[in-house]
Amino acid sequence: MDSLPKNILTSKSFERIGLYDHHGVNLPLFSLRSRQSHGVGEFHDLIPLIDWLSQVGFDTIQLLPLNDSGFESSPYNAFSSCALNPIFLSLGELPFLNLYPGLALELQSLKKYKHLQRLAYDAILNAKLSFLGHYFESAFKRVEEMPRYQQFIEMHHWLKPYALFKVLKEEQGHQPWRFWHHSIRNPNKETLKLLYQEKAHPLKFWMMIQYFCFDQLEHVKHYAASKNIFLMGDIPILISPESLDVWVYRKDFDLDYSAGSPPDVFAKEGQYWGFPLFRWDVIEQDGFSWWKERLRTASIFFDIYRIDHIIGFFRIWAIERGKKAIEGRYRPKDKWVALEQGKRILQSLIESSPMLPIGEDLGFDIQFVREAMADMGICGTKVIRWQKNYSTDKSFIPFDQYPRFSLTCVSTHDTDPLAQWWKNFPGEAETYARATGLNYSSTLTSSLRFELLKHSHHTNSLFHINLLNEYLALYPELVWPSSNDERINLPGTVHPRNWSYRNRPYIEDIISHAGLTEAMKSLLIAPQ
């Protein structure tokens, strides 16, 4: 029997989740397709996935961020730390639709997007917002009378500023807020009061949308719980400089610097991300209230949360405005100062939430962070292809030596899918095969893929979660003919193919595929 981590705060979360092996799938919700949705994965599309996972013996669904990112398709470039993205609304599940035949006809016209191979993000979001505008004109008086709607308005303090920001953003032609007129770019309390009065009606449109987003995702959460399925969210450490949060909580952010990453083997010139840095001293004086509100909101939907780029709580690669990424420097510079800062921040955040944290601790020169995470009982992330003895012979670490408090996966949304890794790094793939007793082939066959996935489900880690499309690829008819089309994101690039990935089959075809269902069950059977 495994013992609980020493840190009493994460011990409470582990007691709720359970100290036994958890198996799951990871996906961007936008990639899921169903015959009922409208060109993008929607909240209610998760329900048949939940049923199927329960059937095969998996118990966790990990989702990429779901926050409102406006017309920015990257889920890691959110316009709000709390609001959900309206593109995920299951429009067919809205109440009162049967009272308005015209809306039902308009809804059918959105079905055309579901046949596209890539996500037409802007077109779908525009079409959904147009439909919701017509719905608002027809049904809002009925919505406003719903008791749960009034409770929702009173419960979420971020909601009104968010709605005002969305209204102003639209009125300003979606320009960044730094180009707005100074009176609304830097509004005082009196100006805000007048704006709330003046924009009262259009504010209700955005509040209504968030009500339905929260209502639907809460329904999914409760349904998942009824099937003993845990939902795992993703909390990006950084937020868009054009977000509501930076507009409202300016004092918490340092806009003179941008976050990025230092030069490494993947990016020789480093990476420039464009996100502002946190003023941790200011945030700490306020009791970390912004972060705690963010986690409190996420805990409505999630049992577990992934802390994106956890090293950023300790230190961040800071790039002065106008400078190149390679000219950046770590802030704070001293590693021991960084260690104390990260532990202090994370301890406070862990204490504020019932969710179990899992850190994304990938990268270089991060061992001091991993040691601090272990002390605090925070699971780390182990991508099998990178688990090597780098300080000695670079041999692969045996699976039974993985830390118990960790998550194992074969790939991430930012890496090559398995098939591309196997093809592009044949020397590494052959070494891996030899180390694990597999018969190497230059092509990643379905049988080899099955063995790699099985490895990931039988390491010493507590969590074993892979991208859904890595499982689908066990059967060629369930993935796109080119493995290049299975990649979700290429970090450090701005490309229209980033964040436009969609699963080839509908969820209805996935859950009815007998071979895949049996393969998923077989993955959980311990190797002899």
C-alpha positions as CSV (number, residue, x, y, z in Angstrom):
1,M,0.0,0.0,0.0
2,D,1.4,3.4,-1.0
3,S,1.7,6.0,1.7
4,L,0.3,9.4,1.3
5,P,2.8,12.2,0.4
6,K,4.2,14.0,3.4
7,N,2.5,17.3,2.5
8,I,-0.8,17.3,4.3
9,L,-2.4,19.6,1.7
10,T,-2.0,17.3,-1.2
11,S,-2.7,14.3,1.0
12,K,-6.3,15.5,1.3
13,S,-6.6,15.6,-2.4
14,F,-5.1,12.2,-2.8
15,E,-7.5,10.8,-0.3
16,R,-10.4,12.0,-2.5
17,I,-8.8,10.8,-5.8
18,G,-7.5,7.5,-4.4
19,L,-4.0,6.1,-4.2
20,Y,-4.4,3.5,-6.9
21,D,-3.4,3.6,-10.6
22,H,-5.5,5.9,-12.8
23,H,-5.8,5.5,-16.5
24,G,-7.2,8.1,-18.9
25,V,-7.2,9.9,-22.2
26,N,-6.2,13.5,-23.0
27,L,-7.7,15.7,-25.6
28,P,-8.4,19.2,-26.7
29,L,-12.2,19.4,-26.6
30,F,-12.2,21.2,-30.0
31,S,-10.8,18.0,-31.6
32,L,-13.7,15.8,-30.6
33,R,-16.5,15.5,-33.2
34,S,-19.9,14.1,-33.0
35,R,-22.9,13.9,-35.3
36,Q,-24.8,16.2,-33.0
37,S,-22.2,19.0,-32.7
38,H,-21.5,22.0,-35.0
39,G,-18.0,21.6,-36.4
40,V,-16.2,21.6,-33.0
41,G,-16.2,19.5,-29.9
42,E,-18.9,20.6,-27.5
43,F,-19.4,20.1,-23.8
44,H,-22.1,17.4,-24.2
45,D,-19.9,15.5,-26.6
46,L,-18.0,14.4,-23.5
47,I,-20.9,12.4,-22.2
48,P,-20.6,9.4,-24.7
49,L,-16.8,9.5,-24.1
50,I,-17.4,9.2,-20.4
51,D,-19.7,6.2,-20.9
52,W,-17.1,4.5,-23.1
53,L,-14.2,5.1,-20.8
54,S,-16.2,3.7,-17.9
55,Q,-16.8,0.6,-20.1
56,V,-13.2,0.0,-20.9
57,G,-11.9,0.6,-17.3
58,F,-10.4,4.1,-17.7
59,D,-11.3,6.7,-15.1
60,T,-9.8,10.1,-16.1
61,I,-10.3,12.6,-18.9
62,Q,-7.7,15.3,-19.2
63,L,-8.7,18.4,-21.2
64,L,-6.7,21.2,-22.6
65,P,-7.7,24.7,-21.4
66,L,-11.4,25.7,-22.0
67,N,-11.2,29.4,-21.2
68,D,-12.5,32.1,-23.5
69,S,-9.7,33.0,-25.9
70,G,-11.8,35.2,-28.2
71,F,-10.7,34.8,-31.8
72,E,-7.4,33.4,-30.8
73,S,-7.5,29.6,-31.4
74,S,-4.7,28.8,-29.0
75,P,-6.3,27.6,-25.7
76,Y,-3.2,28.8,-23.9
77,N,-3.8,32.4,-24.9
78,A,-6.9,33.1,-22.9
79,F,-8.8,36.4,-22.7
80,S,-10.2,35.4,-19.3
81,S,-8.8,33.3,-16.4
82,C,-12.4,32.3,-15.4
83,A,-14.8,32.6,-18.4
84,L,-15.3,29.5,-20.6
85,N,-15.1,29.6,-24.4
86,P,-18.6,30.0,-26.0
87,I,-17.4,27.9,-29.0
88,F,-17.8,24.8,-26.8
89,L,-21.5,25.4,-26.0
90,S,-23.8,22.5,-27.1
91,L,-26.3,24.7,-28.8
92,G,-28.8,21.9,-29.3
93,E,-29.1,21.6,-25.5
94,L,-30.2,25.2,-24.9
95,P,-33.6,25.5,-23.2
96,F,-36.7,26.8,-25.0
97,L,-35.5,26.0,-28.5
98,N,-38.7,24.2,-29.3
99,L,-40.5,27.5,-28.8
100,Y,-38.7,29.2,-31.7
101,P,-38.8,27.1,-35.0
102,G,-36.6,29.7,-36.8
103,L,-33.7,29.1,-34.3
104,A,-33.9,25.3,-35.0
105,L,-33.5,25.9,-38.7
106,E,-30.6,28.3,-38.1
107,L,-29.0,25.6,-35.9
108,Q,-29.1,23.1,-38.7
109,S,-27.1,25.4,-41.0
110,L,-24.1,25.1,-38.6
111,K,-23.9,21.4,-39.2
112,K,-21.9,22.1,-42.4
113,Y,-18.8,22.7,-40.4
114,K,-18.7,19.2,-38.8
115,H,-17.4,17.6,-42.1
116,L,-14.2,19.6,-42.3
117,Q,-10.9,17.9,-41.6
118,R,-9.4,21.0,-39.8
119,L,-11.2,23.2,-37.2
120,A,-12.5,26.4,-38.9
121,Y,-12.2,28.2,-35.6
122,D,-13.1,31.8,-36.6
123,A,-16.0,30.8,-38.9
124,I,-17.5,28.5,-36.2
125,L,-17.2,31.0,-33.4
126,N,-18.8,33.7,-35.6
127,A,-21.6,31.5,-36.5
128,K,-22.2,30.4,-33.0
129,L,-22.2,33.9,-31.6
130,S,-24.6,35.0,-34.4
131,F,-27.0,32.2,-33.4
132,L,-26.6,33.1,-29.7
133,G,-27.5,36.7,-30.6
134,H,-30.7,35.6,-32.1
135,Y,-31.4,33.2,-29.2
136,F,-30.8,36.1,-26.8
137,E,-33.3,38.3,-28.6
138,S,-35.9,35.5,-28.5
139,A,-35.4,33.7,-25.2
140,F,-33.6,35.9,-22.7
141,K,-36.6,37.0,-20.8
142,R,-37.3,33.3,-20.0
143,V,-33.7,32.7,-19.2
144,E,-33.6,35.7,-16.8
145,E,-36.5,34.2,-14.8
146,M,-34.5,30.9,-14.2
147,P,-33.5,30.8,-10.4
148,R,-30.2,29.2,-11.2
149,Y,-29.4,32.1,-13.6
150,Q,-29.8,34.6,-10.8
151,Q,-27.7,32.5,-8.5
152,F,-25.0,32.3,-11.1
153,I,-24.9,36.1,-11.5
154,E,-24.5,36.7,-7.8
155,M,-21.9,34.0,-7.3
156,H,-19.2,35.1,-9.8
157,H,-17.6,38.4,-9.2
158,W,-15.5,38.3,-12.3
159,L,-18.6,38.0,-14.5
160,K,-19.6,41.6,-14.8
161,P,-16.1,43.0,-15.7
162,Y,-15.8,40.1,-18.2
163,A,-19.0,41.0,-19.9
164,L,-18.1,44.7,-20.0
165,F,-14.7,43.8,-21.5
166,K,-16.4,41.7,-24.2
167,V,-18.8,44.5,-25.1
168,L,-16.1,47.1,-25.3
169,K,-13.9,44.8,-27.3
170,E,-16.6,44.4,-29.8
171,E,-17.4,48.1,-30.0
172,Q,-13.7,48.8,-30.5
173,G,-13.5,46.5,-33.5
174,H,-11.7,43.8,-31.5
175,Q,-8.6,46.1,-31.2
176,P,-6.2,45.4,-28.3
177,W,-7.3,47.3,-25.2
178,R,-4.1,49.3,-25.3
179,F,-5.4,51.1,-28.4
180,W,-8.7,52.1,-26.8
181,H,-9.6,55.6,-25.8
182,H,-7.8,56.4,-22.6
183,S,-11.1,56.8,-20.7
184,I,-11.9,53.1,-21.2
185,R,-8.3,51.9,-21.5
186,N,-7.7,53.0,-17.9
187,P,-11.2,53.4,-16.4
188,N,-11.6,54.7,-12.9
189,K,-14.4,53.5,-10.6
190,E,-16.8,56.3,-11.7
191,T,-16.3,55.5,-15.4
192,L,-16.8,51.8,-14.7
193,K,-20.1,52.6,-12.9
194,L,-21.3,54.6,-15.8
195,L,-20.3,52.0,-18.3
196,Y,-22.1,49.3,-16.4
197,Q,-25.3,51.4,-16.5
198,E,-24.9,52.4,-20.1
199,K,-24.1,48.9,-21.4
200,A,-26.5,47.0,-19.1
201,H,-28.4,45.2,-21.9
202,P,-25.5,44.0,-24.0
203,L,-23.7,42.9,-20.8
204,K,-26.6,40.4,-20.2
205,F,-25.8,38.7,-23.5
206,W,-22.3,37.7,-22.4
207,M,-23.5,36.8,-18.9
208,M,-26.2,34.5,-20.4
209,I,-23.6,32.8,-22.5
210,Q,-21.4,32.1,-19.5
211,Y,-24.3,30.9,-17.5
212,F,-25.0,28.2,-20.1
213,C,-21.3,27.3,-20.5
214,F,-21.0,26.8,-16.7
215,D,-24.3,24.9,-16.5
216,Q,-23.4,22.5,-19.3
217,L,-19.9,21.8,-18.0
218,E,-21.2,21.4,-14.5
219,H,-23.7,18.8,-15.9
220,V,-20.8,17.0,-17.5
221,K,-18.8,17.0,-14.3
222,H,-21.7,15.6,-12.3
223,Y,-22.4,12.9,-15.0
224,A,-18.7,12.0,-14.9
225,A,-18.8,11.6,-11.1
226,S,-21.8,9.3,-11.4
227,K,-19.7,7.1,-13.6
228,N,-16.6,7.3,-11.3
229,I,-14.7,9.3,-14.0
230,F,-12.4,12.2,-12.9
231,L,-12.1,15.3,-15.0
232,M,-8.6,16.9,-15.2
233,G,-8.4,20.6,-16.2
234,D,-5.4,22.6,-17.5
235,I,-4.4,25.9,-15.8
236,P,-2.0,27.8,-18.1
237,I,0.5,29.7,-15.9
238,L,0.4,32.8,-18.2
239,I,-2.4,34.8,-19.7
240,S,-2.8,37.0,-22.8
241,P,-1.6,40.6,-22.5
242,E,-4.9,41.5,-24.2
243,S,-7.0,39.7,-21.6
244,L,-9.7,41.1,-19.3
245,D,-7.4,40.2,-16.4
246,V,-4.5,42.4,-17.5
247,W,-7.0,45.2,-18.3
248,V,-8.6,45.0,-14.9
249,Y,-5.8,43.9,-12.6
250,R,-3.0,45.9,-14.3
251,K,-1.0,46.2,-11.1
252,D,-0.5,42.4,-11.0
253,F,1.4,42.3,-14.3
254,D,4.7,43.5,-15.6
255,L,4.1,44.6,-19.2
256,D,7.7,45.8,-19.7
257,Y,8.8,42.2,-20.0
258,S,7.5,39.1,-21.9
259,A,7.8,35.5,-20.8
260,G,9.6,33.0,-23.0
261,S,12.1,30.2,-22.9
262,P,15.9,30.2,-23.1
263,P,17.9,28.7,-26.0
264,D,17.9,24.9,-26.0
265,V,18.3,22.0,-28.4
266,F,14.7,22.7,-29.7
267,A,15.0,26.4,-30.2
268,K,18.6,27.7,-30.5
269,E,17.5,31.3,-30.3
270,G,15.1,30.7,-27.5
271,Q,11.3,31.4,-27.6
272,Y,9.4,34.6,-27.3
273,W,5.8,34.0,-26.0
274,G,4.5,37.5,-25.6
275,F,2.8,36.9,-22.2
276,P,3.4,39.5,-19.5
277,L,5.1,38.5,-16.3
278,F,3.5,38.4,-12.9
279,R,4.5,40.9,-10.2
280,W,4.6,38.2,-7.5
281,D,5.4,40.7,-4.7
282,V,2.1,42.6,-5.5
283,I,0.1,39.4,-5.9
284,E,1.4,38.0,-2.6
285,Q,0.5,41.2,-0.7
286,D,-3.1,40.7,-1.9
287,G,-3.1,37.1,-0.6
288,F,-2.8,35.6,-4.1
289,S,-6.5,36.5,-4.6
290,W,-6.4,36.5,-8.4
291,W,-4.9,33.0,-8.5
292,K,-7.2,31.7,-5.8
293,E,-10.3,32.9,-7.7
294,R,-9.0,31.2,-10.8
295,L,-8.6,27.9,-9.0
296,R,-11.9,28.2,-7.2
297,T,-13.7,28.6,-10.5
298,A,-11.8,25.7,-12.1
299,S,-12.7,23.5,-9.1
300,I,-16.4,23.7,-10.1
301,F,-15.6,21.5,-13.0
302,F,-12.4,19.6,-12.3
303,D,-11.1,17.0,-9.7
304,I,-7.5,17.3,-10.9
305,Y,-5.6,20.2,-12.6
306,R,-2.5,20.3,-14.6
307,I,-0.2,23.2,-13.7
308,D,1.2,24.3,-17.0
309,H,4.9,25.3,-17.0
310,I,5.2,24.8,-13.3
311,I,8.8,26.1,-13.3
312,G,7.3,29.6,-14.0
313,F,6.2,29.8,-10.4
314,F,9.9,29.5,-9.4
315,R,11.5,31.5,-12.1
316,I,10.7,32.6,-15.6
317,W,12.7,33.6,-18.7
318,A,12.1,37.3,-18.8
319,I,12.6,39.2,-22.1
320,E,12.7,43.0,-22.1
321,R,10.3,44.7,-24.5
322,G,12.0,45.1,-27.9
323,K,14.7,42.5,-27.1
324,K,15.1,39.0,-28.6
325,A,14.4,35.8,-26.7
326,I,18.1,35.0,-26.6
327,E,18.7,38.3,-24.8
328,G,16.4,37.3,-21.9
329,R,17.4,36.3,-18.4
330,Y,15.9,34.3,-15.6
331,R,13.9,36.1,-13.0
332,P,14.8,35.7,-10.2
333,K,18.3,35.0,-11.2
334,D,19.4,33.2,-8.0
335,K,18.2,29.6,-8.0
336,W,17.8,29.5,-4.3
337,V,15.6,32.6,-4.3
338,A,13.6,31.0,-7.0
339,L,13.2,27.8,-5.0
340,E,11.8,29.7,-2.0
341,Q,9.5,31.8,-4.2
342,G,8.0,28.8,-6.0
343,K,7.4,26.8,-2.8
344,R,5.8,29.8,-1.1
345,I,3.4,30.5,-4.0
346,L,2.5,26.9,-4.7
347,Q,1.9,26.1,-1.0
348,S,-0.6,28.9,-0.8
349,L,-2.4,27.9,-4.0
350,I,-2.6,24.2,-3.1
351,E,-4.1,25.1,0.2
352,S,-6.8,27.1,-1.5
353,S,-8.2,24.4,-3.7
354,P,-9.7,20.9,-3.3
355,M,-8.3,19.8,-6.7
356,L,-5.2,17.6,-7.0
357,P,-2.3,19.4,-8.8
358,I,-0.1,17.7,-11.4
359,G,2.8,19.7,-12.6
360,E,4.1,20.0,-16.2
361,D,7.8,19.8,-15.2
362,L,9.3,19.2,-18.6
363,G,12.4,21.0,-19.7
364,F,16.1,21.5,-18.8
365,D,17.8,22.5,-15.6
366,I,14.6,21.8,-13.6
367,Q,15.7,19.2,-11.1
368,F,15.5,21.7,-8.2
369,V,11.8,22.2,-9.1
370,R,11.1,18.5,-9.2
371,E,12.6,18.1,-5.7
372,A,10.4,20.9,-4.4
373,M,7.4,19.3,-6.1
374,A,8.2,16.0,-4.4
375,D,8.4,17.7,-1.0
376,M,5.0,19.3,-1.6
377,G,3.4,16.1,-2.9
378,I,2.8,17.5,-6.5
379,C,3.0,14.8,-9.2
380,G,5.3,15.5,-12.1
381,T,5.0,14.5,-15.8
382,K,7.0,11.7,-17.4
383,V,7.1,11.5,-21.2
384,I,8.5,8.0,-21.9
385,R,10.8,9.0,-24.8
386,W,12.6,11.5,-22.5
387,Q,13.0,9.3,-19.4
388,K,16.8,8.7,-19.7
389,N,19.8,8.7,-17.4
390,Y,21.2,11.9,-19.0
391,S,24.0,12.3,-16.5
392,T,25.5,8.9,-17.3
393,D,25.0,6.7,-20.4
394,K,21.6,8.2,-21.5
395,S,20.0,4.8,-21.1
396,F,16.2,4.6,-20.7
397,I,15.1,4.6,-17.1
398,P,13.3,1.3,-16.2
399,F,9.5,1.7,-15.8
400,D,9.6,0.5,-12.2
401,Q,11.9,3.3,-11.3
402,Y,9.5,6.1,-12.3
403,P,8.4,8.1,-9.2
404,R,5.1,6.9,-7.8
405,F,3.7,10.4,-7.7
406,S,3.9,11.1,-11.4
407,L,1.9,11.0,-14.6
408,T,3.2,8.8,-17.5
409,C,2.4,9.6,-21.2
410,V,3.9,8.7,-24.6
411,S,3.5,12.2,-26.1
412,T,1.9,15.7,-25.4
413,H,0.0,18.2,-27.5
414,D,3.3,20.0,-28.1
415,T,5.4,17.0,-29.2
416,D,5.5,14.8,-32.3
417,P,2.9,12.0,-32.1
418,L,4.4,8.6,-31.5
419,A,4.5,7.7,-35.3
420,Q,6.4,10.8,-36.1
421,W,8.9,10.3,-33.2
422,W,9.5,6.8,-34.3
423,K,10.0,7.9,-37.9
424,N,12.1,11.1,-37.3
425,F,14.3,9.7,-34.5
426,P,15.1,6.1,-35.7
427,G,18.2,5.8,-33.5
428,E,16.3,6.7,-30.4
429,A,13.4,4.5,-31.3
430,E,15.7,1.5,-31.9
431,T,17.5,2.1,-28.6
432,Y,14.1,2.2,-26.9
433,A,13.0,-1.0,-28.5
434,R,16.2,-2.8,-27.6
435,A,16.0,-1.6,-24.0
436,T,12.4,-2.7,-23.6
437,G,12.7,-6.1,-25.4
438,L,10.7,-5.1,-28.5
439,N,11.5,-6.3,-32.0
440,Y,12.5,-3.0,-33.7
441,S,10.9,-2.0,-37.0
442,S,11.5,1.3,-38.8
443,T,7.7,1.6,-39.2
444,L,5.6,2.0,-36.0
445,T,3.3,-0.9,-36.6
446,S,0.0,-1.3,-34.7
447,S,1.5,-4.1,-32.6
448,L,4.5,-1.9,-31.7
449,R,2.2,1.0,-30.9
450,F,0.1,-1.3,-28.7
451,E,3.3,-2.3,-26.8
452,L,4.4,1.3,-26.3
453,L,1.0,2.3,-25.0
454,K,1.0,-0.7,-22.7
455,H,4.3,0.3,-21.4
456,S,2.9,3.7,-20.5
457,H,0.0,2.1,-18.5
458,H,2.4,-0.1,-16.5
459,T,5.0,2.2,-15.2
460,N,5.3,2.9,-11.4
461,S,3.4,6.2,-11.9
462,L,0.0,6.7,-10.3
463,F,-1.4,8.3,-13.5
464,H,-1.3,7.0,-17.0
465,I,-2.9,9.3,-19.5
466,N,-2.3,9.6,-23.3
467,L,-3.8,11.7,-26.1
468,L,-6.9,10.1,-27.5
469,N,-5.5,10.1,-31.0
470,E,-2.6,7.9,-29.9
471,Y,-5.1,5.2,-29.0
472,L,-7.1,5.8,-32.2
473,A,-3.9,5.2,-34.2
474,L,-4.0,1.5,-33.2
475,Y,-6.5,1.3,-36.2
476,P,-5.4,3.2,-39.3
477,E,-9.0,3.9,-40.3
478,L,-9.4,5.9,-37.1
479,V,-6.7,8.5,-37.9
480,W,-5.7,10.6,-40.8
481,P,-3.6,9.0,-43.5
482,S,-0.6,11.3,-42.8
483,S,0.8,11.3,-39.3
484,N,1.6,15.0,-39.8
485,D,-2.1,15.6,-39.6
486,E,-2.2,14.1,-36.1
487,R,0.0,16.8,-34.6
488,I,-1.8,19.4,-32.5
489,N,0.7,22.2,-32.0
490,L,4.2,23.1,-33.0
491,P,5.6,25.2,-30.1
492,G,7.3,28.5,-30.9
493,T,5.5,28.9,-34.2
494,V,2.4,30.8,-35.4
495,H,0.8,28.6,-38.0
496,P,-2.8,28.1,-39.1
497,R,-2.5,24.3,-38.6
498,N,-1.7,24.8,-34.9
499,W,-4.7,24.1,-32.7
500,S,-6.9,23.1,-35.7
501,Y,-6.6,19.3,-35.2
502,R,-9.8,17.2,-35.3
503,N,-10.2,13.5,-34.7
504,R,-11.0,11.7,-37.9
505,P,-13.9,9.6,-36.6
506,Y,-17.0,10.8,-34.8
507,I,-17.3,9.9,-31.2
508,E,-20.2,7.6,-32.1
509,D,-17.8,5.6,-34.3
510,I,-15.1,5.5,-31.7
511,I,-17.2,4.1,-29.0
512,S,-18.8,1.5,-31.3
513,H,-15.5,0.2,-32.6
514,A,-15.2,-3.2,-31.2
515,G,-11.5,-3.7,-31.9
516,L,-10.5,-0.4,-30.2
517,T,-12.7,-1.1,-27.2
518,E,-11.1,-4.5,-26.7
519,A,-7.6,-3.0,-27.2
520,M,-8.2,-0.4,-24.6
521,K,-9.3,-3.0,-22.1
522,S,-6.2,-5.1,-22.9
523,L,-3.9,-2.2,-22.3
524,L,-4.8,-2.4,-18.6
525,I,-3.9,-6.1,-18.2
526,A,-0.5,-6.3,-16.5
527,P,2.3,-7.8,-18.7
528,Q,3.3,-11.3,-17.8
